[in-house]
Amino acid sequence: MPNPKRKMSKTRRDKRRTHYKATAPTMGTCSHCGEMKLTHRACPACGYYNERSMFLPKS
């Protein structure tokens, strides 16, 4: 297996890794109860998504 000819410096390594960063998740407000929730997910507080309840009715 080929090996590197020279050691990669810490500066070069860190320059390559500058784009690997954490991003905050996109948050929105629930249109039913007004709580903060992740976009395109059911609301954890009331269980509504797109003005419809995502809970199954008990039979």
Biopython code that builds the backbone (N, CA, C, O; Angstrom):
import numpy as np
from Bio.PDB.StructureBuilder import StructureBuilder

atoms = [
    (1, "MET", "N", (0.830, -1.181, 0.000)),
    (1, "MET", "CA", (0.000, 0.000, 0.000)),
    (1, "MET", "C", (0.876, 1.247, 0.000)),
    (1, "MET", "O", (1.879, 1.298, 0.711)),
    (2, "PRO", "N", (0.508, 2.246, -0.788)),
    (2, "PRO", "CA", (1.319, 3.457, -0.800)),
    (2, "PRO", "C", (1.138, 4.269, 0.484)),
    (2, "PRO", "O", (0.051, 4.334, 1.058)),
    (3, "ASN", "N", (2.205, 4.862, 0.897)),
    (3, "ASN", "CA", (2.199, 5.712, 2.078)),
    (3, "ASN", "C", (2.562, 7.132, 1.678)),
    (3, "ASN", "O", (3.211, 7.337, 0.652)),
    (4, "PRO", "N", (2.150, 8.130, 2.483)),
    (4, "PRO", "CA", (2.514, 9.493, 2.148)),
    (4, "PRO", "C", (4.023, 9.699, 2.220)),
    (4, "PRO", "O", (4.695, 9.166, 3.104)),
    (5, "LYS", "N", (4.544, 10.480, 1.277)),
    (5, "LYS", "CA", (5.984, 10.737, 1.230)),
    (5, "LYS", "C", (6.399, 11.677, 2.362)),
    (5, "LYS", "O", (7.458, 11.509, 2.967)),
    (6, "ARG", "N", (5.546, 12.671, 2.638)),
    (6, "ARG", "CA", (5.835, 13.642, 3.682)),
    (6, "ARG", "C", (4.639, 13.747, 4.646)),
    (6, "ARG", "O", (3.493, 13.487, 4.279)),
    (7, "LYS", "N", (4.948, 14.133, 5.874)),
    (7, "LYS", "CA", (3.899, 14.312, 6.879)),
    (7, "LYS", "C", (3.061, 15.542, 6.518)),
    (7, "LYS", "O", (3.601, 16.590, 6.165)),
    (8, "MET", "N", (1.730, 15.400, 6.613)),
    (8, "MET", "CA", (0.848, 16.539, 6.364)),
    (8, "MET", "C", (0.828, 17.404, 7.617)),
    (8, "MET", "O", (0.568, 16.910, 8.714)),
    (9, "SER", "N", (1.099, 18.680, 7.453)),
    (9, "SER", "CA", (1.155, 19.584, 8.603)),
    (9, "SER", "C", (-0.230, 19.771, 9.208)),
    (9, "SER", "O", (-1.251, 19.525, 8.565)),
    (10, "LYS", "N", (-0.233, 20.211, 10.455)),
    (10, "LYS", "CA", (-1.510, 20.445, 11.148)),
    (10, "LYS", "C", (-2.297, 21.548, 10.464)),
    (10, "LYS", "O", (-3.527, 21.499, 10.421)),
    (11, "THR", "N", (-1.602, 22.542, 9.931)),
    (11, "THR", "CA", (-2.279, 23.641, 9.243)),
    (11, "THR", "C", (-2.989, 23.150, 8.001)),
    (11, "THR", "O", (-4.143, 23.509, 7.766)),
    (12, "ARG", "N", (-2.316, 22.330, 7.197)),
    (12, "ARG", "CA", (-2.934, 21.787, 5.979)),
    (12, "ARG", "C", (-4.125, 20.907, 6.306)),
    (12, "ARG", "O", (-5.163, 20.970, 5.648)),
    (13, "ARG", "N", (-3.960, 20.084, 7.334)),
    (13, "ARG", "CA", (-5.044, 19.199, 7.762)),
    (13, "ARG", "C", (-6.255, 20.019, 8.221)),
    (13, "ARG", "O", (-7.391, 19.714, 7.856)),
    (14, "ASP", "N", (-6.008, 21.049, 9.016)),
    (14, "ASP", "CA", (-7.095, 21.861, 9.541)),
    (14, "ASP", "C", (-7.768, 22.687, 8.457)),
    (14, "ASP", "O", (-8.972, 22.930, 8.537)),
    (15, "LYS", "N", (-7.029, 23.123, 7.451)),
    (15, "LYS", "CA", (-7.626, 23.859, 6.337)),
    (15, "LYS", "C", (-8.612, 22.972, 5.582)),
    (15, "LYS", "O", (-9.658, 23.445, 5.136)),
    (16, "ARG", "N", (-8.291, 21.717, 5.441)),
    (16, "ARG", "CA", (-9.171, 20.785, 4.753)),
    (16, "ARG", "C", (-10.450, 20.545, 5.560)),
    (16, "ARG", "O", (-11.517, 20.326, 4.986)),
    (17, "ARG", "N", (-10.343, 20.585, 6.869)),
    (17, "ARG", "CA", (-11.472, 20.278, 7.738)),
    (17, "ARG", "C", (-12.334, 21.490, 8.093)),
    (17, "ARG", "O", (-13.247, 21.364, 8.909)),
    (18, "THR", "N", (-12.074, 22.651, 7.508)),
    (18, "THR", "CA", (-12.831, 23.848, 7.877)),
    (18, "THR", "C", (-14.303, 23.732, 7.514)),
    (18, "THR", "O", (-15.133, 24.394, 8.136)),
    (19, "HIS", "N", (-14.651, 22.920, 6.538)),
    (19, "HIS", "CA", (-16.032, 22.825, 6.088)),
    (19, "HIS", "C", (-16.847, 21.830, 6.907)),
    (19, "HIS", "O", (-18.069, 21.772, 6.765)),
    (20, "TYR", "N", (-16.188, 21.042, 7.768)),
    (20, "TYR", "CA", (-16.905, 20.074, 8.590)),
    (20, "TYR", "C", (-17.339, 20.761, 9.867)),
    (20, "TYR", "O", (-16.599, 20.763, 10.851)),
    (21, "LYS", "N", (-18.528, 21.343, 9.869)),
    (21, "LYS", "CA", (-19.000, 22.012, 11.067)),
    (21, "LYS", "C", (-20.461, 21.671, 11.299)),
    (21, "LYS", "O", (-21.205, 21.387, 10.360)),
    (22, "ALA", "N", (-20.850, 21.705, 12.533)),
    (22, "ALA", "CA", (-22.239, 21.399, 12.896)),
    (22, "ALA", "C", (-23.127, 22.584, 12.545)),
    (22, "ALA", "O", (-22.719, 23.737, 12.688)),
    (23, "THR", "N", (-24.336, 22.299, 12.088)),
    (23, "THR", "CA", (-25.298, 23.354, 11.795)),
    (23, "THR", "C", (-26.508, 23.162, 12.708)),
    (23, "THR", "O", (-26.887, 22.036, 13.032)),
    (24, "ALA", "N", (-27.093, 24.258, 13.105)),
    (24, "ALA", "CA", (-28.278, 24.208, 13.961)),
    (24, "ALA", "C", (-29.473, 23.734, 13.140)),
    (24, "ALA", "O", (-29.617, 24.132, 11.984)),
    (25, "PRO", "N", (-30.330, 22.892, 13.711)),
    (25, "PRO", "CA", (-31.497, 22.424, 12.961)),
    (25, "PRO", "C", (-32.472, 23.571, 12.697)),
    (25, "PRO", "O", (-32.583, 24.500, 13.497)),
    (26, "THR", "N", (-33.173, 23.495, 11.575)),
    (26, "THR", "CA", (-34.147, 24.524, 11.215)),
    (26, "THR", "C", (-35.404, 24.347, 12.057)),
    (26, "THR", "O", (-36.022, 23.283, 12.070)),
    (27, "MET", "N", (-35.763, 25.408, 12.754)),
    (27, "MET", "CA", (-36.922, 25.358, 13.635)),
    (27, "MET", "C", (-38.037, 26.232, 13.072)),
    (27, "MET", "O", (-37.782, 27.230, 12.398)),
    (28, "GLY", "N", (-39.264, 25.846, 13.355)),
    (28, "GLY", "CA", (-40.434, 26.622, 12.959)),
    (28, "GLY", "C", (-41.455, 26.576, 14.069)),
    (28, "GLY", "O", (-41.251, 25.901, 15.078)),
    (29, "THR", "N", (-42.544, 27.282, 13.896)),
    (29, "THR", "CA", (-43.590, 27.269, 14.912)),
    (29, "THR", "C", (-44.741, 26.392, 14.444)),
    (29, "THR", "O", (-45.049, 26.340, 13.253)),
    (30, "CYS", "N", (-45.360, 25.719, 15.365)),
    (30, "CYS", "CA", (-46.523, 24.878, 15.079)),
    (30, "CYS", "C", (-47.707, 25.792, 14.773)),
    (30, "CYS", "O", (-47.989, 26.726, 15.523)),
    (31, "SER", "N", (-48.384, 25.519, 13.685)),
    (31, "SER", "CA", (-49.522, 26.356, 13.312)),
    (31, "SER", "C", (-50.747, 26.082, 14.190)),
    (31, "SER", "O", (-51.695, 26.868, 14.193)),
    (32, "HIS", "N", (-50.731, 24.984, 14.927)),
    (32, "HIS", "CA", (-51.879, 24.624, 15.771)),
    (32, "HIS", "C", (-51.737, 25.179, 17.188)),
    (32, "HIS", "O", (-52.667, 25.789, 17.716)),
    (33, "CYS", "N", (-50.556, 24.963, 17.809)),
    (33, "CYS", "CA", (-50.397, 25.401, 19.203)),
    (33, "CYS", "C", (-49.358, 26.512, 19.384)),
    (33, "CYS", "O", (-49.301, 27.127, 20.449)),
    (34, "GLY", "N", (-48.536, 26.780, 18.362)),
    (34, "GLY", "CA", (-47.562, 27.864, 18.447)),
    (34, "GLY", "C", (-46.232, 27.484, 19.063)),
    (34, "GLY", "O", (-45.364, 28.345, 19.206)),
    (35, "GLU", "N", (-46.037, 26.218, 19.435)),
    (35, "GLU", "CA", (-44.771, 25.773, 20.021)),
    (35, "GLU", "C", (-43.699, 25.685, 18.936)),
    (35, "GLU", "O", (-44.007, 25.543, 17.753)),
    (36, "MET", "N", (-42.426, 25.774, 19.359)),
    (36, "MET", "CA", (-41.315, 25.598, 18.425)),
    (36, "MET", "C", (-41.165, 24.102, 18.125)),
    (36, "MET", "O", (-41.254, 23.263, 19.022)),
    (37, "LYS", "N", (-40.934, 23.783, 16.827)),
    (37, "LYS", "CA", (-40.770, 22.382, 16.426)),
    (37, "LYS", "C", (-39.828, 22.329, 15.234)),
    (37, "LYS", "O", (-39.571, 23.341, 14.582)),
    (38, "LEU", "N", (-39.315, 21.131, 14.959)),
    (38, "LEU", "CA", (-38.504, 20.940, 13.761)),
    (38, "LEU", "C", (-39.407, 21.028, 12.539)),
    (38, "LEU", "O", (-40.546, 20.561, 12.571)),
    (39, "THR", "N", (-38.903, 21.629, 11.458)),
    (39, "THR", "CA", (-39.722, 21.748, 10.255)),
    (39, "THR", "C", (-39.933, 20.372, 9.634)),
    (39, "THR", "O", (-39.075, 19.496, 9.746)),
    (40, "HIS", "N", (-41.052, 20.191, 8.994)),
    (40, "HIS", "CA", (-41.449, 18.951, 8.326)),
    (40, "HIS", "C", (-41.540, 17.769, 9.292)),
    (40, "HIS", "O", (-41.292, 16.626, 8.908)),
    (41, "ARG", "N", (-41.899, 18.053, 10.552)),
    (41, "ARG", "CA", (-42.096, 17.013, 11.560)),
    (41, "ARG", "C", (-43.388, 17.317, 12.301)),
    (41, "ARG", "O", (-43.839, 18.462, 12.331)),
    (42, "ALA", "N", (-43.975, 16.299, 12.892)),
    (42, "ALA", "CA", (-45.159, 16.512, 13.728)),
    (42, "ALA", "C", (-44.736, 17.234, 14.997)),
    (42, "ALA", "O", (-43.626, 17.035, 15.491)),
    (43, "CYS", "N", (-45.605, 18.059, 15.515)),
    (43, "CYS", "CA", (-45.323, 18.837, 16.723)),
    (43, "CYS", "C", (-45.246, 17.880, 17.921)),
    (43, "CYS", "O", (-46.166, 17.088, 18.127)),
    (44, "PRO", "N", (-44.172, 17.940, 18.709)),
    (44, "PRO", "CA", (-44.097, 17.057, 19.880)),
    (44, "PRO", "C", (-45.056, 17.461, 20.990)),
    (44, "PRO", "O", (-45.384, 16.638, 21.844)),
    (45, "ALA", "N", (-45.513, 18.708, 20.996)),
    (45, "ALA", "CA", (-46.405, 19.177, 22.054)),
    (45, "ALA", "C", (-47.852, 18.749, 21.814)),
    (45, "ALA", "O", (-48.511, 18.245, 22.724)),
    (46, "CYS", "N", (-48.353, 18.951, 20.577)),
    (46, "CYS", "CA", (-49.773, 18.660, 20.333)),
    (46, "CYS", "C", (-49.989, 17.522, 19.332)),
    (46, "CYS", "O", (-51.097, 16.995, 19.231)),
    (47, "GLY", "N", (-48.943, 17.136, 18.590)),
    (47, "GLY", "CA", (-49.071, 16.014, 17.668)),
    (47, "GLY", "C", (-49.683, 16.361, 16.331)),
    (47, "GLY", "O", (-50.087, 15.462, 15.593)),
    (48, "TYR", "N", (-49.766, 17.644, 15.993)),
    (48, "TYR", "CA", (-50.358, 18.050, 14.720)),
    (48, "TYR", "C", (-49.268, 18.316, 13.692)),
    (48, "TYR", "O", (-48.180, 18.779, 14.033)),
    (49, "TYR", "N", (-49.567, 18.021, 12.438)),
    (49, "TYR", "CA", (-48.700, 18.357, 11.314)),
    (49, "TYR", "C", (-49.598, 18.714, 10.141)),
    (49, "TYR", "O", (-50.475, 17.935, 9.769)),
    (50, "ASN", "N", (-49.386, 19.879, 9.562)),
    (50, "ASN", "CA", (-50.164, 20.340, 8.414)),
    (50, "ASN", "C", (-51.662, 20.375, 8.741)),
    (50, "ASN", "O", (-52.503, 19.941, 7.954)),
    (51, "GLU", "N", (-51.965, 20.914, 9.943)),
    (51, "GLU", "CA", (-53.355, 21.073, 10.408)),
    (51, "GLU", "C", (-54.113, 19.755, 10.571)),
    (51, "GLU", "O", (-55.344, 19.744, 10.594)),
    (52, "ARG", "N", (-53.375, 18.639, 10.686)),
    (52, "ARG", "CA", (-54.034, 17.350, 10.915)),
    (52, "ARG", "C", (-53.368, 16.661, 12.091)),
    (52, "ARG", "O", (-52.157, 16.774, 12.284)),
    (53, "SER", "N", (-54.170, 15.940, 12.882)),
    (53, "SER", "CA", (-53.620, 15.199, 14.017)),
    (53, "SER", "C", (-52.929, 13.953, 13.489)),
    (53, "SER", "O", (-53.471, 13.237, 12.646)),
    (54, "MET", "N", (-51.721, 13.700, 13.996)),
    (54, "MET", "CA", (-50.961, 12.538, 13.565)),
    (54, "MET", "C", (-51.139, 11.353, 14.519)),
    (54, "MET", "O", (-50.559, 10.288, 14.306)),
    (55, "PHE", "N", (-51.941, 11.540, 15.569)),
    (55, "PHE", "CA", (-52.214, 10.436, 16.490)),
    (55, "PHE", "C", (-53.330, 9.575, 15.917)),
    (55, "PHE", "O", (-54.312, 10.092, 15.385)),
    (56, "LEU", "N", (-53.175, 8.271, 16.026)),
    (56, "LEU", "CA", (-54.212, 7.350, 15.557)),
    (56, "LEU", "C", (-55.312, 7.273, 16.610)),
    (56, "LEU", "O", (-55.016, 7.179, 17.801)),
    (57, "PRO", "N", (-56.564, 7.311, 16.197)),
    (57, "PRO", "CA", (-57.654, 7.210, 17.176)),
    (57, "PRO", "C", (-57.687, 5.804, 17.764)),
    (57, "PRO", "O", (-57.435, 4.820, 17.070)),
    (58, "LYS", "N", (-58.005, 5.727, 19.069)),
    (58, "LYS", "CA", (-58.095, 4.426, 19.733)),
    (58, "LYS", "C", (-59.394, 3.747, 19.308)),
    (58, "LYS", "O", (-60.436, 4.391, 19.186)),
    (59, "SER", "N", (-59.313, 2.422, 19.083)),
    (59, "SER", "CA", (-60.518, 1.691, 18.661)),
    (59, "SER", "C", (-61.036, 0.786, 19.743)),
    (59, "SER", "O", (-62.041, 0.102, 19.547)),
]
sb = StructureBuilder()
sb.init_structure("model")
sb.init_model(0)
sb.init_chain("A")
sb.init_seg("    ")
for serial, (resi, resn, name, xyz) in enumerate(atoms, 1):
    if name == "N":
        sb.init_residue(resn, " ", resi, " ")
    sb.init_atom(name, np.array(xyz, "f"), 0.0, 1.0, " ", f" {name:<3s}", serial, name[0])
structure = sb.get_structure()
